């Protein structure tokens, strides 16, 4: 979830049975002020990318988006994280570090490719086709994350990562953590998000921790699931809130489905510069 100004609510911020739907509904409750209520990362995520941005409405606003390294020279993120109407990219990204401003590998941005059908919903509804690619000037040594063939069924445990706000109280200062945050979540049926948000390209997500979810600054960051071998694979890209007008911690969260865009991603990567 990203915002170039606190008044612009955009995020620089996934066939369920009855039991899965009930579990998801239960996890949407809670009002604790807390990624909000995440925890410091407990392992290395070499494919995690931080993307510094500057606000368009307020140039003094220095924010961040997330991304996932899916190829040695390509980062997958949210289209609203590279939307020139919202932000100006600072020109570099940091790959593979648990720290926002140090470590990992820094690379320059050569170009960005947003989905041609992208549209920013602002406060009127969800973003559409909220997915984009960033091409780096040189390959990195960090290992890319594999895009899953498909998201696992609703109710499956997932994990989200980000450097976004950790406190979404109305009077809380806009501060971003130095340390990468993680949060254990679950994929729910899209119908668990607000009416009108249903779409095969979106994933609805709820937290396993009450009052916790991605927030401003987490946009573009990854949602991961474990494959049969126990390795993380990418299923989602943080897009925005799963209902209009809710605070981050009230959840649920809405994610662009990376598997749904796999063909578009491959075509964009292979297209000549």
Backbone as CSV, one residue per row, in Angstrom:
resi,resn,N_x,N_y,N_z,CA_x,CA_y,CA_z,C_x,C_y,C_z
1,UNK,0.860,-1.165,0.000,0.000,0.000,0.000,0.900,1.219,0.000
2,UNK,0.686,2.089,-0.912,1.550,3.262,-1.012,0.700,4.498,-1.058
3,UNK,1.180,5.530,-0.464,0.514,6.814,-0.630,1.552,7.882,-0.803
4,UNK,1.369,8.751,-1.773,2.273,9.879,-1.934,1.915,10.991,-0.966
5,UNK,0.826,10.819,-0.263,0.392,11.779,0.751,-0.631,11.045,1.607
6,UNK,-0.665,11.295,2.932,-1.585,10.561,3.778,-3.040,10.615,3.322
7,UNK,-3.453,11.638,2.587,-4.852,11.737,2.185,-5.172,10.891,0.976
8,UNK,-4.160,10.353,0.278,-4.389,9.521,-0.898,-4.279,8.068,-0.480
9,UNK,-5.423,7.414,-0.422,-5.405,6.054,0.108,-5.157,5.054,-1.012
10,UNK,-3.890,4.929,-1.378,-3.484,3.893,-2.300,-2.394,3.096,-1.621
11,UNK,-2.259,1.847,-1.941,-1.319,0.996,-1.221,0.001,0.894,-1.953
12,UNK,1.290,1.648,-1.199,2.674,1.413,-1.635,3.312,0.501,-0.705
13,UNK,0.773,0.179,-0.625,0.370,-0.795,0.333,0.033,-1.888,-0.630
14,UNK,-6.497,-14.331,-1.423,-5.976,-14.312,-2.369,-7.407,-14.748,-2.622
15,UNK,-11.541,-22.614,-4.688,-12.978,-22.709,-4.429,-13.027,-23.160,-2.970
16,UNK,-13.334,-21.949,-1.984,-13.250,-22.277,-0.572,-14.475,-23.050,-0.123
17,UNK,-14.290,-23.966,0.820,-15.408,-24.647,1.461,-15.922,-23.830,2.616
18,UNK,-16.968,-24.328,3.289,-17.580,-23.585,4.387,-16.594,-23.378,5.523
19,UNK,-15.794,-24.401,5.838,-14.863,-24.275,6.947,-13.787,-23.243,6.654
20,UNK,-13.271,-23.229,5.428,-12.243,-22.248,5.069,-12.805,-20.845,5.149
21,UNK,-14.017,-20.645,4.659,-14.636,-19.322,4.700,-14.860,-18.877,6.134
22,UNK,-15.268,-19.795,6.995,-15.495,-19.449,8.396,-14.195,-19.048,9.069
23,UNK,-13.117,-19.781,8.758,-11.821,-19.456,9.348,-11.363,-18.083,8.905
24,UNK,-11.568,-17.767,7.630,-11.165,-16.461,7.123,-11.948,-15.360,7.801
25,UNK,-13.246,-15.536,7.928,-14.075,-14.519,8.568,-13.630,-14.284,9.998
26,UNK,-13.268,-15.356,10.699,-12.835,-15.220,12.087,-11.549,-14.419,12.179
27,UNK,-10.661,-14.605,11.208,-9.380,-13.919,11.271,-9.466,-12.463,10.863
28,UNK,-10.599,-12.017,10.364,-10.740,-10.610,10.010,-11.115,-9.761,11.208
29,UNK,-11.416,-10.379,12.344,-11.797,-9.622,13.522,-10.569,-9.138,14.260
30,UNK,-10.771,-8.184,15.152,-9.666,-7.659,15.950,-9.346,-6.231,15.574
31,UNK,-8.957,-5.434,16.570,-8.709,-4.024,16.310,-7.342,-3.568,16.807
32,UNK,-6.450,-4.494,17.119,-5.131,-4.094,17.623,-4.388,-3.267,16.578
33,UNK,-3.562,-2.334,17.062,-2.842,-1.458,16.143,-1.618,-2.148,15.558
34,UNK,-1.735,-2.903,14.881,-0.757,-3.529,14.116,-1.657,-4.444,13.291
35,UNK,3.351,-4.222,6.969,2.878,-4.890,7.983,2.898,-3.985,9.132
36,UNK,1.563,-3.919,9.816,0.967,-3.636,11.124,0.846,-4.986,11.860
37,UNK,1.459,-5.042,13.038,1.465,-6.243,13.878,2.180,-7.425,13.263
38,UNK,3.159,-7.140,12.399,4.010,-8.213,11.913,5.155,-8.439,12.889
39,UNK,6.189,-9.102,12.405,7.375,-9.346,13.231,8.611,-9.198,12.362
40,UNK,9.762,-8.981,12.998,11.007,-8.919,12.254,11.199,-10.216,11.485
41,UNK,11.756,-10.108,10.287,11.966,-11.299,9.465,12.813,-12.319,10.213
42,UNK,12.450,-13.577,10.079,13.112,-14.655,10.820,14.028,-15.495,9.945
43,UNK,14.092,-15.184,8.649,14.968,-15.906,7.746,15.347,-14.989,6.598
44,UNK,16.260,-15.442,5.762,16.663,-14.646,4.605,15.635,-14.807,3.487
45,UNK,15.354,-13.688,2.828,14.485,-13.691,1.656,15.270,-13.027,0.526
46,UNK,16.101,-13.798,-0.176,16.973,-13.195,-1.194,16.227,-12.529,-2.338
47,UNK,14.967,-12.861,-2.528,14.197,-12.261,-3.628,13.434,-11.013,-3.218
48,UNK,13.507,-10.631,-1.933,12.798,-9.442,-1.475,13.486,-8.189,-2.000
49,UNK,12.681,-7.249,-2.494,13.210,-6.016,-3.073,12.533,-4.820,-2.412
50,UNK,13.324,-3.796,-2.075,12.764,-2.525,-1.610,12.976,-1.487,-2.702
51,UNK,11.943,-0.658,-2.933,11.932,0.301,-4.032,11.666,1.691,-3.449
52,UNK,12.689,2.535,-3.294,12.474,3.880,-2.747,11.673,4.746,-3.724
53,UNK,10.725,5.513,-3.194,9.914,6.399,-4.024,9.756,7.745,-3.319
54,UNK,9.457,8.759,-4.114,9.183,10.089,-3.603,7.781,10.491,-4.024
55,UNK,7.044,11.158,-3.141,5.681,11.550,-3.448,5.607,12.593,-4.539
56,UNK,4.564,12.514,-5.362,4.335,13.520,-6.392,3.648,14.741,-5.795
57,UNK,2.633,14.524,-4.970,1.920,15.632,-4.340,2.786,16.363,-3.323
58,UNK,3.700,15.628,-2.679,4.541,16.201,-1.639,5.940,15.626,-1.794
59,UNK,6.846,16.387,-2.374,8.194,15.896,-2.662,9.002,15.619,-1.399
60,UNK,8.524,16.107,-0.249,9.232,15.814,0.991,8.888,14.428,1.515
61,UNK,7.842,13.824,0.916,7.450,12.490,1.362,8.366,11.454,0.722
62,UNK,9.120,10.756,1.558,10.010,9.703,1.094,9.436,8.370,1.558
63,UNK,8.995,7.564,0.610,8.356,6.298,0.943,9.072,5.122,0.328
64,UNK,8.388,4.007,0.295,8.979,2.778,-0.208,7.872,1.874,-0.727
65,UNK,8.191,1.088,-1.716,7.347,-0.017,-2.161,8.157,-1.301,-2.047
66,UNK,7.468,-2.420,-2.143,8.142,-3.705,-2.159,8.129,-4.299,-3.551
67,UNK,8.853,-5.368,-3.716,8.877,-6.087,-4.977,9.477,-7.461,-4.774
68,UNK,9.389,-8.294,-5.804,9.946,-9.638,-5.748,10.837,-9.864,-6.963
69,UNK,12.040,-10.317,-6.739,12.957,-10.656,-7.818,12.484,-11.958,-8.454
70,UNK,12.078,-11.907,-9.722,11.588,-13.113,-10.397,12.528,-13.564,-11.514
71,UNK,13.572,-12.796,-11.755,14.595,-13.078,-12.751,15.798,-12.249,-12.321
72,UNK,16.984,-12.648,-12.744,18.192,-11.949,-12.272,18.184,-10.464,-12.629
73,UNK,17.351,-10.055,-13.599,17.304,-8.641,-13.984,15.906,-8.055,-13.909
74,UNK,14.934,-8.783,-13.349,13.559,-8.297,-13.357,12.925,-8.405,-11.977
75,UNK,12.210,-7.349,-11.616,11.484,-7.283,-10.343,10.000,-7.144,-10.644
76,UNK,9.182,-7.911,-9.959,7.724,-7.810,-10.074,7.198,-6.969,-8.926
77,UNK,6.353,-6.002,-9.246,5.796,-5.123,-8.226,4.389,-4.721,-8.628
78,UNK,3.801,-3.785,-7.889,2.462,-3.283,-8.218,2.580,-2.124,-9.196
79,UNK,1.622,-2.021,-10.120,1.660,-0.935,-11.107,1.545,0.427,-10.431
80,UNK,0.800,0.516,-9.329,0.676,1.827,-8.702,1.971,2.264,-8.017
81,UNK,2.915,1.340,-7.846,4.218,1.692,-7.291,5.120,2.375,-8.311
82,UNK,4.775,2.281,-9.583,5.564,2.951,-10.625,4.699,3.930,-11.407
83,UNK,3.536,4.270,-10.863,2.597,5.175,-11.512,3.093,6.617,-11.363
84,UNK,3.464,7.285,-12.468,4.015,8.642,-12.356,3.018,9.665,-11.830
85,UNK,1.728,9.329,-11.816,0.746,10.237,-11.232,0.777,10.193,-9.710
86,UNK,1.403,9.156,-9.160,1.431,8.983,-7.713,2.812,9.194,-7.116
87,UNK,3.837,8.634,-7.768,5.177,8.663,-7.196,6.224,8.882,-8.273
88,UNK,7.394,9.273,-7.807,8.581,9.316,-8.650,9.567,8.296,-8.111
89,UNK,10.005,7.393,-8.954,10.994,6.421,-8.529,12.320,7.123,-8.262
90,UNK,13.008,6.699,-7.214,14.290,7.311,-6.900,15.400,6.797,-7.803
91,UNK,15.136,5.754,-8.589,16.084,5.307,-9.601,16.858,4.054,-9.292
92,UNK,16.751,3.545,-8.064,17.453,2.321,-7.700,16.528,1.400,-6.917
93,UNK,16.926,0.142,-6.787,16.252,-0.802,-5.916,17.317,-1.528,-5.093
94,UNK,16.890,-2.102,-3.983,17.799,-2.889,-3.140,17.250,-4.321,-3.072
95,UNK,18.077,-5.276,-3.415,17.649,-6.664,-3.540,18.259,-7.532,-2.438
96,UNK,17.428,-8.337,-1.794,17.919,-9.390,-0.922,18.351,-8.992,0.464
97,UNK,17.972,-7.809,0.918,18.390,-7.371,2.246,17.222,-7.377,3.223
98,UNK,17.521,-7.666,4.483,16.528,-7.556,5.549,16.452,-6.137,6.081
99,UNK,17.234,-5.220,5.492,17.280,-3.837,5.939,16.917,-2.921,4.784
100,UNK,16.099,-1.938,5.065,15.572,-1.061,4.019,16.660,-0.232,3.356
101,UNK,17.647,0.222,4.126,18.621,1.174,3.604,20.050,0.665,3.588
102,UNK,20.256,-0.622,3.777,21.622,-1.149,3.763,21.603,-2.626,3.403
103,UNK,22.759,-3.136,3.002,22.890,-4.544,2.682,22.328,-4.904,1.319
104,UNK,22.412,-6.174,0.989,21.888,-6.657,-0.277,22.654,-6.099,-1.464
105,UNK,21.979,-6.032,-2.590,22.576,-5.540,-3.835,21.739,-4.389,-4.368
106,UNK,22.386,-3.276,-4.665,21.698,-2.112,-5.214,21.903,-2.088,-6.730
107,UNK,20.808,-1.903,-7.451,20.867,-1.818,-8.897,20.035,-0.629,-9.370
108,UNK,20.422,-0.076,-10.519,19.671,1.023,-11.108,18.506,0.487,-11.926
109,UNK,17.464,1.302,-12.015,16.283,0.951,-12.805,16.492,1.417,-14.242
110,UNK,16.371,0.498,-15.179,16.502,0.831,-16.598,15.158,1.258,-17.167
111,UNK,14.106,0.502,-16.860,12.771,0.856,-17.336,11.724,0.111,-16.528
112,UNK,10.496,0.558,-16.659,9.365,-0.106,-16.015,8.340,-0.468,-17.077
113,UNK,7.605,-1.548,-16.811,6.557,-2.008,-17.727,5.304,-2.275,-16.902
114,UNK,4.293,-1.442,-17.062,3.023,-1.645,-16.361,2.027,-2.347,-17.272
115,UNK,1.143,-3.112,-16.685,0.090,-3.764,-17.462,-0.742,-2.695,-18.161
116,UNK,-1.053,-2.933,-19.435,-1.792,-1.920,-20.199,-3.204,-1.704,-19.663
117,UNK,-3.724,-2.664,-18.927,-5.071,-2.525,-18.371,-5.102,-1.970,-16.963
118,UNK,-3.948,-1.516,-16.459,-3.896,-0.981,-15.095,-4.753,0.275,-14.952
119,UNK,-5.472,0.343,-13.848,-6.230,1.538,-13.489,-6.212,1.668,-11.976
120,UNK,-5.907,2.865,-11.496,-5.860,3.087,-10.063,-7.245,3.398,-9.534
121,UNK,-7.664,2.682,-8.494,-9.009,2.833,-7.962,-9.180,3.992,-7.001
122,UNK,-8.042,4.567,-6.517,-8.128,5.604,-5.481,-9.051,5.107,-4.362
123,UNK,-10.003,5.922,-3.927,-10.922,5.503,-2.860,-12.206,4.887,-3.408
124,UNK,-12.321,4.755,-4.724,-13.584,4.314,-5.321,-13.703,2.810,-5.444
125,UNK,-12.624,2.094,-5.299,-12.663,0.648,-5.453,-11.263,0.091,-5.597
126,UNK,-11.143,-1.187,-5.940,-9.820,-1.801,-6.036,-9.079,-1.368,-7.297
127,UNK,-7.764,-1.387,-7.222,-6.963,-1.181,-8.419,-7.211,-2.339,-9.385
128,UNK,-7.122,-2.060,-10.676,-7.305,-3.106,-11.691,-5.976,-3.386,-12.386
129,UNK,-5.711,-4.685,-12.615,-4.463,-5.100,-13.273,-3.259,-4.401,-12.644
130,UNK,-3.211,-4.456,-11.336,-2.204,-3.716,-10.575,-0.899,-4.509,-10.516
131,UNK,-0.214,-4.550,-11.637,1.006,-5.348,-11.722,1.965,-4.692,-12.704
132,UNK,3.251,-4.741,-12.371,4.262,-4.091,-13.210,5.603,-4.789,-13.026
133,UNK,6.493,-4.531,-13.971,7.842,-5.074,-13.934,8.859,-3.946,-13.942
134,UNK,9.975,-4.166,-13.265,11.107,-3.242,-13.270,12.315,-3.997,-13.801
135,UNK,12.965,-3.421,-14.831,14.170,-4.036,-15.381,15.393,-3.370,-14.772
136,UNK,16.326,-4.178,-14.324,17.544,-3.680,-13.686,18.656,-3.507,-14.711
137,UNK,19.613,-2.639,-14.384,20.699,-2.377,-15.329,21.634,-3.562,-15.493
138,UNK,21.795,-4.358,-14.434,22.664,-5.531,-14.486,22.054,-6.661,-13.679
139,UNK,22.387,-7.904,-14.004,21.891,-9.032,-13.208,22.420,-8.965,-11.776
140,UNK,21.694,-9.612,-10.875,22.123,-9.715,-9.480,22.455,-11.171,-9.163
141,UNK,23.181,-11.374,-8.064,23.553,-12.726,-7.664,22.453,-13.412,-6.861
142,UNK,21.545,-12.620,-6.279,20.486,-13.194,-5.452,19.574,-14.115,-6.283
143,UNK,19.060,-15.133,-5.620,18.220,-16.121,-6.306,16.787,-15.612,-6.442
144,UNK,16.248,-15.606,-7.667,14.853,-15.183,-7.852,13.881,-16.181,-7.211
145,UNK,12.688,-15.698,-6.898,11.633,-16.567,-6.404,10.828,-17.096,-7.591
146,UNK,10.411,-18.319,-7.503,9.611,-18.919,-8.567,8.154,-18.518,-8.403
147,UNK,7.509,-18.158,-9.520,6.068,-17.893,-9.492,5.337,-19.227,-9.466
148,UNK,4.411,-19.378,-8.538,3.666,-20.638,-8.409,2.838,-20.916,-9.660
149,UNK,2.598,-22.181,-9.922,1.729,-22.544,-11.037,0.307,-22.068,-10.789
150,UNK,-0.082,-22.098,-9.515,-1.415,-21.629,-9.131,-1.402,-21.333,-7.629
151,UNK,-2.247,-20.430,-7.173,-2.372,-20.245,-5.728,-3.017,-21.480,-5.106
152,UNK,-2.568,-21.840,-3.921,-3.193,-22.951,-3.215,-4.631,-22.582,-2.843
153,UNK,-5.412,-23.566,-2.453,-6.832,-23.332,-2.186,-7.026,-22.410,-0.980
154,UNK,-8.170,-21.746,-0.908,-8.458,-20.879,0.242,-8.274,-21.617,1.563
155,UNK,-7.751,-20.918,2.530,-7.443,-21.502,3.824,-5.984,-21.876,3.974
156,UNK,-5.244,-21.899,2.863,-3.839,-22.272,2.891,-2.994,-21.183,3.560
157,UNK,-2.074,-21.556,4.467,-1.183,-20.560,5.070,-0.294,-19.907,4.024
158,UNK,-0.084,-18.604,4.157,0.810,-17.842,3.297,1.624,-16.909,4.172
159,UNK,2.516,-16.175,3.561,3.312,-15.182,4.307,3.486,-13.955,3.433
160,UNK,3.379,-12.780,4.050,3.621,-11.528,3.333,4.825,-10.834,3.943
161,UNK,5.502,-10.028,3.119,6.715,-9.332,3.530,6.624,-7.870,3.146
162,UNK,7.290,-6.999,3.917,7.292,-5.597,3.532,8.006,-4.696,4.516
163,UNK,8.267,-3.476,4.046,8.875,-2.421,4.857,7.854,-1.315,5.143
164,UNK,6.553,-1.643,5.102,5.515,-0.642,5.275,5.254,-0.271,6.725
165,UNK,4.277,0.620,6.904,3.926,1.121,8.237,3.613,-0.012,9.199
166,UNK,4.048,0.149,10.445,3.755,-0.835,11.464,2.678,-0.364,12.437
167,UNK,2.205,0.857,12.242,1.148,1.414,13.096,0.226,2.239,12.209
168,UNK,-1.053,1.858,12.139,-1.985,2.566,11.256,-3.010,3.389,12.026
169,UNK,-2.706,3.705,13.297,-3.602,4.572,14.055,-3.718,5.917,13.348
170,UNK,-4.907,6.537,13.364,-5.103,7.799,12.640,-4.101,8.883,12.995
171,UNK,-3.644,8.920,14.245,-2.714,9.968,14.662,-1.266,9.491,14.684
172,UNK,-1.014,8.266,14.193,0.345,7.734,14.214,1.182,8.383,13.119
173,UNK,2.435,8.719,13.398,3.298,9.304,12.366,3.571,8.295,11.260
174,UNK,3.793,8.812,10.060,4.107,7.945,8.929,5.581,7.569,9.006
175,UNK,5.868,6.426,9.615,7.238,5.957,9.774,7.333,4.538,9.235
176,UNK,8.486,4.227,8.626,8.690,2.918,8.038,9.830,2.205,8.758
177,UNK,9.703,0.927,9.044,10.728,0.211,9.794,12.003,0.031,8.976
178,UNK,13.137,0.005,9.648,14.390,-0.296,8.972,14.492,-1.789,8.668
179,UNK,13.898,-2.624,9.518,14.002,-4.083,9.402,12.792,-4.641,8.656
180,UNK,13.042,-5.565,7.754,11.983,-6.227,7.011,11.012,-6.911,7.968
181,UNK,9.719,-6.710,7.716,8.669,-7.327,8.515,8.024,-8.485,7.749
182,UNK,7.589,-9.493,8.478,6.860,-10.616,7.907,5.588,-10.842,8.703
183,UNK,4.610,-11.435,8.052,3.345,-11.726,8.715,2.768,-13.004,8.130
184,UNK,2.383,-13.925,9.002,1.726,-15.146,8.551,0.259,-14.857,8.284
185,UNK,-0.181,-15.232,7.113,-1.524,-14.920,6.634,-2.166,-16.177,6.066
186,UNK,-3.370,-16.022,5.548,-4.046,-17.121,4.856,-4.718,-16.577,3.610
187,UNK,-4.728,-17.395,2.591,-5.488,-17.057,1.408,-6.957,-17.386,1.670
188,UNK,-7.840,-16.462,1.308,-9.273,-16.686,1.448,-9.937,-16.616,0.083
189,UNK,-11.215,-16.940,0.038,-11.974,-16.764,-1.190,-12.088,-15.278,-1.478
190,UNK,-12.069,-14.895,-2.758,-12.177,-13.477,-3.102,-13.480,-12.901,-2.565
191,UNK,-14.492,-13.726,-2.411,-15.770,-13.255,-1.878,-15.652,-12.802,-0.428
192,UNK,-14.536,-13.125,0.238,-14.322,-12.637,1.595,-13.866,-11.188,1.609
193,UNK,-13.494,-10.662,0.436,-13.267,-9.227,0.309,-14.594,-8.566,-0.055
194,UNK,-14.580,-7.269,-0.239,-15.827,-6.533,-0.441,-16.510,-6.926,-1.750
195,UNK,-17.830,-6.821,-1.827,-18.545,-7.069,-3.088,-17.992,-6.180,-4.198
196,UNK,-17.845,-6.752,-5.376,-17.283,-6.015,-6.488,-15.787,-6.193,-6.638
197,UNK,-15.158,-6.807,-5.642,-13.724,-7.046,-5.706,-13.424,-8.421,-6.304
198,UNK,-14.460,-9.219,-6.545,-14.269,-10.558,-7.073,-13.673,-10.506,-8.468
199,UNK,-12.589,-11.230,-8.663,-11.916,-11.239,-9.952,-10.913,-12.392,-9.912
200,UNK,-10.781,-13.114,-11.001,-9.860,-14.246,-11.043,-8.402,-13.812,-10.981
201,UNK,-8.148,-12.525,-11.172,-6.771,-12.026,-11.113,-6.414,-11.498,-9.732
202,UNK,-7.318,-11.624,-8.763,-7.066,-11.091,-7.424,-7.113,-12.194,-6.379
203,UNK,-6.397,-11.984,-5.287,-6.390,-12.880,-4.145,-6.793,-12.082,-2.912
204,UNK,-7.681,-12.652,-2.109,-8.089,-12.027,-0.850,-7.311,-12.693,0.284
205,UNK,-6.796,-11.877,1.180,-5.890,-12.373,2.211,-6.292,-11.864,3.588
206,UNK,-6.250,-12.751,4.566,-6.489,-12.352,5.948,-5.332,-12.813,6.819
207,UNK,-5.243,-12.202,7.984,-4.120,-12.471,8.865,-4.430,-13.584,9.854
208,UNK,-3.371,-14.318,10.219,-3.511,-15.282,11.308,-3.314,-14.598,12.655
209,UNK,-2.912,-13.323,12.618,-2.747,-12.517,13.829,-3.848,-11.467,13.849
210,UNK,-4.640,-11.359,14.898,-5.698,-10.348,14.922,-5.148,-8.948,14.743
211,UNK,-5.858,-8.145,13.940,-5.483,-6.751,13.765,-4.172,-6.550,13.050
212,UNK,-3.851,-7.415,12.089,-2.581,-7.304,11.375,-2.803,-7.485,9.884
213,UNK,-2.094,-6.687,9.084,-2.189,-6.792,7.624,-1.168,-5.848,7.012
214,UNK,-0.939,-5.992,5.710,-0.059,-5.080,4.986,-0.612,-3.666,5.068
215,UNK,0.283,-2.678,4.915,-0.143,-1.297,5.036,0.630,-0.429,4.048
216,UNK,0.484,0.895,4.182,1.168,1.817,3.283,2.671,1.556,3.315
217,UNK,3.265,1.386,2.162,4.680,1.064,2.060,4.935,-0.394,1.744
218,UNK,3.920,-1.240,1.934,4.060,-2.669,1.622,3.651,-2.987,0.185
219,UNK,3.054,-2.031,-0.511,2.588,-2.255,-1.871,3.660,-2.882,-2.743
220,UNK,3.245,-3.781,-3.602,4.161,-4.420,-4.530,4.924,-5.582,-3.942
221,UNK,4.901,-5.694,-2.611,5.639,-6.760,-1.951,5.004,-8.128,-2.148
222,UNK,5.738,-9.181,-1.836,5.286,-10.532,-2.143,4.361,-11.164,-1.112
223,UNK,3.471,-12.007,-1.633,2.764,-12.981,-0.809,3.260,-14.357,-1.242
224,UNK,3.718,-15.134,-0.274,4.375,-16.405,-0.549,3.587,-17.582,0.002
225,UNK,3.705,-18.721,-0.675,3.192,-19.978,-0.140,4.307,-21.010,-0.282
226,UNK,4.248,-22.067,0.519,5.253,-23.126,0.419,4.791,-24.191,-0.585
227,UNK,5.741,-24.659,-1.406,5.402,-25.751,-2.312,5.583,-27.084,-1.596
228,UNK,5.419,-28.181,-2.311,5.485,-29.498,-1.669,6.862,-29.800,-1.098
229,UNK,7.879,-29.149,-1.649,9.234,-29.343,-1.143,9.552,-28.423,0.026
230,UNK,8.583,-27.579,0.401,8.777,-26.678,1.523,9.431,-25.366,1.167
231,UNK,9.632,-25.109,-0.120,10.261,-23.853,-0.546,9.201,-22.795,-0.818
232,UNK,9.582,-21.539,-0.582,8.662,-20.443,-0.846,8.494,-20.243,-2.343
233,UNK,7.275,-19.959,-2.766,7.004,-19.560,-4.135,6.006,-18.413,-4.099
234,UNK,6.028,-17.608,-5.159,5.267,-16.364,-5.189,3.855,-16.590,-5.710
235,UNK,2.855,-16.094,-4.960,1.477,-16.158,-5.458,0.843,-14.783,-5.599
236,UNK,1.292,-13.797,-4.811,0.580,-12.521,-4.816,1.481,-11.307,-4.745
237,UNK,0.938,-10.181,-5.225,1.606,-8.881,-5.186,0.691,-7.919,-4.441
238,UNK,1.169,-7.327,-3.361,0.344,-6.457,-2.528,-0.237,-5.307,-3.342
239,UNK,-1.582,-5.191,-3.325,-2.248,-4.183,-4.151,-2.992,-3.143,-3.329
240,UNK,-3.763,-3.556,-2.320,-4.532,-2.587,-1.556,-5.455,-3.254,-0.554
241,UNK,-6.326,-2.480,0.071,-7.264,-3.046,1.047,-8.332,-3.872,0.355
242,UNK,-8.839,-4.855,1.072,-9.858,-5.730,0.522,-11.273,-5.223,0.690
243,UNK,-11.406,-4.021,1.196,-12.714,-3.382,1.345,-12.488,-1.877,1.372
244,UNK,-13.424,-1.086,0.881,-13.223,0.364,0.841,-13.275,0.994,2.227
245,UNK,-12.392,1.955,2.451,-12.460,2.770,3.659,-11.993,2.121,4.936
246,UNK,-11.374,0.929,4.869,-10.931,0.281,6.100,-9.486,0.640,6.392
247,UNK,-9.142,0.662,7.675,-7.747,0.809,8.047,-7.018,-0.497,7.766
248,UNK,-5.699,-0.401,7.606,-4.910,-1.589,7.268,-5.171,-2.748,8.221
249,UNK,-5.146,-2.467,9.520,-5.252,-3.533,10.512,-6.635,-4.172,10.558
250,UNK,-7.622,-3.520,9.941,-8.968,-4.088,9.931,-9.117,-5.159,8.861
251,UNK,-8.187,-5.155,7.873,-8.171,-6.180,6.841,-9.526,-6.348,6.169
252,UNK,-9.641,-7.223,5.201,-8.586,-8.065,4.634,-7.731,-7.293,3.644
253,UNK,-6.715,-7.967,3.066,-5.869,-7.343,2.061,-6.141,-7.930,0.690
254,UNK,-5.923,-7.109,-0.332,-6.166,-7.536,-1.710,-4.832,-7.622,-2.445
255,UNK,-4.647,-8.728,-3.154,-3.386,-9.005,-3.846,-3.645,-9.331,-5.310
256,UNK,-2.756,-8.864,-6.179,-2.790,-9.304,-7.570,-2.200,-10.710,-7.624
257,UNK,-2.869,-11.613,-8.317,-2.411,-12.994,-8.414,-1.271,-13.093,-9.420
258,UNK,-0.073,-13.411,-8.949,1.068,-13.554,-9.860,0.855,-14.680,-10.874
259,UNK,0.327,-15.854,-10.474,0.090,-16.902,-11.464,-0.878,-16.471,-12.565
260,UNK,-1.859,-15.642,-12.223,-2.830,-15.198,-13.229,-2.179,-14.354,-14.312
261,UNK,-1.062,-13.730,-13.976,-0.373,-12.861,-14.931,0.909,-13.489,-15.471
262,UNK,1.091,-14.785,-15.276,2.344,-15.439,-15.674,2.644,-15.258,-17.159
263,UNK,1.632,-15.406,-18.019,1.855,-15.252,-19.459,2.263,-13.822,-19.792
264,UNK,1.567,-12.857,-19.198,1.904,-11.452,-19.449,3.325,-11.163,-18.997
265,UNK,3.713,-11.679,-17.845,5.051,-11.457,-17.308,6.106,-11.999,-18.269
266,UNK,5.922,-13.231,-18.733,6.907,-13.832,-19.643,6.997,-13.077,-20.957
267,UNK,5.860,-12.649,-21.478,5.874,-11.890,-22.725,6.587,-10.554,-22.565
268,UNK,6.361,-9.899,-21.436,6.998,-8.604,-21.188,8.500,-8.747,-21.036
269,UNK,8.939,-9.799,-20.360,10.366,-10.016,-20.167,11.068,-10.332,-21.475
270,UNK,10.399,-11.078,-22.345,11.016,-11.497,-23.599,10.956,-10.434,-24.681
271,UNK,10.100,-9.425,-24.462,9.949,-8.389,-25.487,11.252,-7.590,-25.633
272,UNK,11.696,-7.333,-26.851,12.933,-6.570,-27.029,12.834,-5.196,-26.384
273,UNK,13.941,-4.720,-25.874,13.950,-3.411,-25.196,13.732,-2.296,-26.209
